Amino acid sequence: MSAITSFFCHFLNLFFFIIFHPSIFTLIKIALLNLENNFTQALNQAYNNGIKLGETQGYEKGKKDWIIEFPCHICAKPLYIPPNSDCHKAITTYLKDNRWGHANCNKQ
């Protein structure tokens, strides 16, 4: 056997030993499992962050669209009327007593 052939055979034996050695498969398996776990954790975190962001944005949009507020007569900072509070009930009573309604309904 020539030196080149012998070197090549030794190289192939070493190569196959490294590639197919059970500990290499174990290391590859562990690496893949860690990668899968990291990916799953990142996916869950992104999903949960998306839910929280959606809830926050939805709450803020609803608050902006439906909140009753008016300026304080002393400092001019906004006062917010909570739903079902005494102030809220007084406003709805006033609007009912003074026959407030939709613009289209009032035209009839």
Backbone hydrogen bonds, N-H to C=O, Kabsch-Sander energy under -0.5 kcal/mol:
donor,donor_aa,acceptor,acceptor_aa,energy
6,S,2,S,-2.6
7,F,3,A,-2.6
8,F,4,I,-2.7
9,C,5,T,-2.7
10,H,6,S,-2.6
11,F,7,F,-2.7
12,L,8,F,-2.6
13,N,9,C,-2.5
14,L,10,H,-2.5
15,F,11,F,-2.9
16,F,12,L,-3.0
17,F,13,N,-2.2
18,I,14,L,-2.6
19,I,15,F,-2.8
20,F,16,F,-2.7
21,H,17,F,-0.8
24,I,21,H,-1.2
25,F,21,H,-1.5
26,T,22,P,-2.3
27,L,23,S,-2.4
28,I,24,I,-2.7
29,K,25,F,-2.9
30,I,26,T,-2.7
31,A,27,L,-2.6
32,L,28,I,-2.6
33,L,29,K,-2.6
34,N,30,I,-2.6
35,L,31,A,-2.2
36,E,32,L,-2.5
37,N,33,L,-2.8
38,N,34,N,-2.7
39,F,35,L,-2.4
40,T,36,E,-2.7
41,Q,37,N,-2.6
42,A,38,N,-2.5
43,L,39,F,-2.6
44,N,40,T,-2.6
45,Q,41,Q,-2.5
46,A,42,A,-2.4
47,Y,43,L,-2.4
48,N,44,N,-2.7
49,N,45,Q,-2.6
50,G,46,A,-2.2
51,I,47,Y,-2.1
52,K,48,N,-2.5
53,L,49,N,-2.6
54,G,50,G,-2.5
55,E,51,I,-2.7
56,T,52,K,-2.5
57,Q,53,L,-2.9
58,G,54,G,-2.7
59,Y,55,E,-2.6
60,E,56,T,-2.6
61,K,57,Q,-2.5
62,G,58,G,-2.6
63,K,59,Y,-2.8
64,K,60,E,-2.5
65,D,61,K,-2.5
66,W,62,G,-2.2
67,I,63,K,-2.0
68,I,81,I,-0.5
69,E,67,I,-0.6
70,F,79,L,-1.6
72,C,77,K,-2.4
76,A,72,C,-1.2
79,L,70,F,-3.1
81,I,68,I,-2.7
85,S,82,P,-1.5
89,K,85,S,-2.4
90,A,86,D,-2.3
91,I,87,C,-2.2
92,T,88,H,-2.4
93,T,89,K,-2.4
94,Y,90,A,-2.4
95,L,91,I,-2.6
96,K,92,T,-2.3
97,D,93,T,-3.0
98,N,94,Y,-2.0
99,R,96,K,-1.7
100,W,95,L,-2.8
106,N,102,H,-2.5
107,K,103,A,-0.8
108,Q,104,N,-0.5
108,Q,105,C,-1.0
